[in-house]
């Protein structure tokens, strides 16, 4: 069983795509947990993974709307790369 352990929210609302649209970056440590006996488990480090979430903040309390979530096992893309991806999926967003 793969377990994702949050090792830090690197930056909350780190970058702004445009007014009201933000990027949240979180980094997780991946562990493969295997049960060997009733009282013995083995944890295998499977590296880290970064999750980038794009949200829209309409400006009211507790009302963030998740547009998309991306997972990266290597370096996350730049803000401009992320904008290009979103332009293809949400054409109306950047008109």
Order of alpha helices (4+ residues) and beta strands (2+ residues): beta-beta-beta-beta-alpha
